[in-house]
C-alpha cells in the first residue's frame, strides 16, 4: 500500500457523511495503491452507524474503520499510524472535502527528492454571506494558499495545515507520532499538533513540501459563524501556547502586562465601535488561555 488517507472524526456524523462522499469520488491513479481509513475518536454510536451506512454502498478505494478510545485528535492520528502499513499517511478533517484529482496529484508530489511531508491548499467552500467581523479571522485560520508553484517550506516562515498533509510513515514512527498533549480534545479547541510535528521533522532535516494541486475544501459550519466559537478558539490557542512553553513555565509579569494592555485596547475600541474590536477581544481571550494553562 502506497497511501492511507485518514479521516479523523468526533461527534460529527453529518460532516463525516459529506467527507466520505467526496472521498468516494476520488479518481483512481495508476501506480498508486491507496485506501481510506476512518478513525472514530470515541464518538457516540451514531458515528459508527454513519460509517457502516456509507460502507454498505461504497464504490471508492478500499475502506476501513478504526476506533480510538483516548480522546484527542493526536491520539486518533497516532492510531492511524498504528493501523496503516502504507508508505505514506495523509490526513484530512471530517469537516472538509477533497478534490477528485488528489490521488493523481499526490502520485506526482511524492517523488519530490527527499520529501518527508507533503501538503496543499485548503480553501473555504462556503465563505459567503459572512458577518463583517469574520473575514479577517478566516483569512489565515482554516485555510492556506501559498501560491501556484511547488515549494519547500521552512517552519520558521510557513507551515502546512493539519487538515491537508501527508507524512512518510517511517518518519512518523521515528518522531514518535503526534504529541498527544496538543491538538483538539473533544470540544476543547487546542491546536498546533501538526506545527509541532513539522518543526521536529524539519530539525531532523526532513523536507516539507507544499504542492498546489493537493486541494481540499473547508466548510464554515453554523457554529463557526458565531463569536462564541471564536472566543473558545482563541482561549484554546492560548492554552496550546502554554503547553508548548513546557512543564516548568510559570506566569510572568510580562504576561500580566500584556493582558492589561490588550484589555485596555479592546475597551478603547469598544467605545469607538472600531471594526477591529472583536479581533482585539480575541487577543484578550488568547492571553487568558495562556494564563489559565
C-alpha positions in Angstrom: 0.0 0.0 0.0 1.4 3.4 -1.0 -1.1 5.7 0.7 -3.5 5.6 3.6 -5.9 8.6 3.5 -7.2 9.2 7.1 -10.3 10.9 8.2 -10.4 11.5 12.0 -13.8 12.2 13.3 -15.6 13.1 16.6 -19.3 13.5 17.0 -20.0 15.0 13.5 -21.9 12.3 11.6 -23.3 14.7 9.0 -19.9 16.2 8.2 -18.4 12.7 8.1 -21.0 11.7 5.5 -20.1 14.7 3.4 -16.4 13.9 3.7 -16.9 10.3 2.7 -19.0 11.2 -0.3 -16.2 13.4 -1.6 -13.5 10.7 -0.9 -15.7 8.2 -2.8 -15.4 10.4 -5.9 -11.6 10.3 -5.9 -10.3 9.3 -9.3 -8.0 6.2 -9.1 -4.4 6.8 -10.1 -2.4 4.2 -12.0 0.6 3.1 -10.0 -0.7 4.3 -6.6 -2.3 1.9 -4.2 -4.5 3.8 -1.8 -7.0 3.1 0.9 -9.3 5.2 3.2 -9.2 4.8 6.9 -11.8 6.4 9.2 -10.7 6.8 12.8 -13.6 7.3 15.2 -12.2 9.3 18.2 -14.5 8.0 20.9 -17.7 9.3 19.4 -21.3 8.1 20.2 -22.6 5.1 18.2 -24.2 7.2 15.5 -20.7 7.8 14.1 -20.1 4.1 13.6 -23.6 3.8 12.1 -22.8 6.6 9.7 -19.6 4.8 8.6 -21.5 1.5 8.1 -24.2 3.2 6.1 -21.6 4.6 3.7 -19.7 1.3 3.6 -22.8 -0.6 2.6 -22.9 1.1 -0.8 -19.2 2.1 -1.1 -17.7 2.3 -4.6 -14.4 4.0 -3.9 -11.0 2.9 -2.8 -10.7 0.2 -0.1 -12.4 1.5 3.1 -11.6 0.6 6.8 -12.7 1.8 10.2 -10.8 2.1 13.5 -11.9 3.2 17.0 -9.7 5.3 19.3 -11.0 5.5 22.8 -8.5 8.1 24.1 -10.0 11.5 23.5 -7.9 13.8 21.3 -7.1 14.2 17.6 -3.4 13.4 18.2 -4.4 10.1 19.7 -6.6 9.4 16.7 -3.9 10.3 14.3 -1.4 8.1 16.1 -3.9 5.2 16.0 -3.9 5.7 12.2 -0.2 5.3 12.1 -0.5 2.0 14.0 -3.3 0.7 11.8 -1.6 1.6 8.4 1.0 -0.3 6.6 1.3 2.2 3.8 4.4 4.2 2.9 2.6 7.5 3.3 -0.2 8.5 5.7 -2.4 11.5 4.6 -4.8 13.4 6.9 -8.0 15.3 6.3 -10.5 16.6 8.8 -14.1 15.4 8.9 -15.5 18.9 8.1 -13.5 19.0 4.8 -14.0 17.7 1.3 -11.3 16.6 -1.0 -10.6 17.3 -4.7 -11.3 14.5 -7.1 -7.7 14.7 -8.6 -6.0 14.4 -5.2 -4.5 10.9 -5.8 -3.1 11.8 -9.2 -1.5 15.0 -7.7 -0.2 13.0 -4.7 1.5 10.5 -7.0 3.4 13.3 -8.7 4.3 15.1 -5.5 5.6 12.0 -3.6 8.5 11.7 -5.9 9.9 15.1 -5.0 13.5 14.3 -3.9 13.8 13.9 -0.2 10.2 14.9 0.6 9.0 13.6 4.0 5.9 15.7 4.5 3.6 17.0 1.7 0.5 19.1 1.8 -1.5 21.5 -0.2 -4.1 24.3 -0.2 -7.2 24.4 1.9 -9.9 26.8 0.8 -13.4 27.6 2.2 -16.2 26.2 0.1 -18.9 28.4 1.5 -17.3 31.6 2.7 -20.2 33.9 1.7 -22.9 35.9 3.5 -20.5 36.4 6.4 -20.8 38.8 9.3 -18.4 41.7 8.8 -16.2 40.7 11.7 -15.5 37.1 10.3 -13.5 37.6 7.1 -10.3 38.9 8.8 -10.4 35.8 11.1 -10.7 33.1 8.4 -8.0 34.7 6.2 -5.4 32.6 7.8 -7.4 30.2 10.0 -8.8 27.1 8.4 -7.4 27.8 5.0 -4.0 28.1 3.3 -2.8 29.0 -0.2 0.9 29.5 -0.8 0.7 30.1 -4.5 0.6 28.2 -7.8 4.1 26.7 -7.6 5.5 23.8 -5.5 7.9 24.9 -2.8 9.9 23.5 0.1 8.9 25.1 3.4 10.9 26.3 6.4 8.8 26.1 9.6 10.2 29.4 10.6 8.3 31.1 7.8 5.4 28.8 6.7 3.8 25.5 7.7 1.2 23.2 6.2 -2.2 22.9 7.8 -3.1 19.7 9.6 -6.3 19.2 7.7 -4.3 18.6 4.5 -1.0 17.0 4.8 0.8 13.6 4.4 3.8 12.2 6.1 6.0 9.2 5.4 5.1 6.5 7.9 8.7 5.8 8.8 9.2 9.5 9.6 6.1 9.5 11.8 7.4 6.4 13.7 10.9 7.9 14.1 9.4 11.1 15.6 7.1 9.1 18.0 4.0 10.4 16.2 2.0 13.4 17.3 2.3 15.0 20.7 -0.9 13.9 22.5 -0.8 17.0 24.7 -1.5 19.1 21.6 -4.4 19.2 19.2 -8.2 19.3 19.7 -9.5 17.2 22.6 -13.3 16.7 22.3 -14.8 20.2 22.3 -11.6 21.8 23.6 -10.1 23.7 20.7 -6.4 23.1 21.4 -4.2 23.1 18.3 -0.6 23.0 16.9 -0.1 19.2 16.9 0.8 19.4 13.2 3.0 22.5 13.7 5.0 20.7 16.4 5.4 17.6 14.2 6.6 19.6 11.2 9.1 21.5 13.4 10.5 18.3 14.8 10.7 16.8 11.3 12.5 19.8 9.9 15.0 19.6 12.7 15.9 16.1 11.5 16.4 17.6 8.0 13.2 16.2 6.6 11.8 18.2 3.7 8.4 19.7 3.9 6.7 20.3 0.5 3.8 22.5 -0.5 2.1 21.1 -3.6 -0.6 23.4 -5.0 -2.5 20.5 -6.7 -3.3 18.8 -3.4 -6.5 20.7 -2.9 -9.1 20.3 -0.1 -12.0 22.4 1.0 -13.0 23.5 4.4 -16.6 24.3 5.4 -17.9 27.0 7.6 -20.4 25.2 9.8 -23.0 27.4 11.6 -21.0 27.1 14.8 -18.0 28.8 13.1 -20.1 31.8 12.2 -20.7 32.7 15.8 -18.5 34.8 18.1 -18.8 32.3 20.9 -16.9 29.7 18.7 -14.1 32.1 18.0 -13.8 33.1 21.7 -13.4 29.3 22.5 -10.9 29.1 19.6 -8.8 31.9 21.0 -8.9 30.5 24.5 -7.8 27.1 23.2 -5.0 28.6 21.2 -3.7 30.4 24.3 -3.8 27.1 26.2 -1.9 25.5 23.4 0.8 28.2 23.6 1.1 27.4 27.3 1.6 23.7 26.7 4.3 24.5 24.2 6.2 26.5 26.7 7.0 23.3 28.6 6.0 21.9 32.0 8.0 24.3 34.1 6.5 27.5 32.6 5.1 30.0 35.1 3.1 33.2 35.0 5.5 36.0 34.3 4.9 39.8 34.9 5.1 40.5 31.2 2.1 38.2 30.6 0.0 40.2 33.1 1.2 43.5 31.5 0.2 42.2 28.0 -3.2 41.1 29.3 -3.8 44.6 30.8 -2.6 46.3 27.7 -4.8 44.2 25.4 -7.9 44.7 27.6 -7.3 48.5 27.6 -7.0 48.5 23.8 -10.1 46.3 23.5 -12.2 48.6 25.7 -10.9 51.7 23.9 -12.0 50.3 20.6 -15.3 49.2 22.0 -16.2 52.8 22.9 -15.2 53.9 19.4 -17.1 50.9 17.7 -14.0 50.1 15.7 -14.1 47.3 13.0 -11.1 45.7 14.8 -12.9 45.5 18.2 -13.6 41.7 18.0 -10.0 40.9 16.9 -8.7 42.8 19.9 -11.2 40.9 22.2 -9.9 37.6 20.9 -6.3 38.6 21.8 -7.6 39.0 25.4 -9.1 35.5 25.3 -5.8 34.2 23.9 -3.7 35.6 26.7 -6.3 34.4 29.2 -5.8 30.9 27.8 -2.1 31.1 28.4 -2.6 32.2 32.0 -5.3 29.6 32.5 -2.9 27.0 31.4 
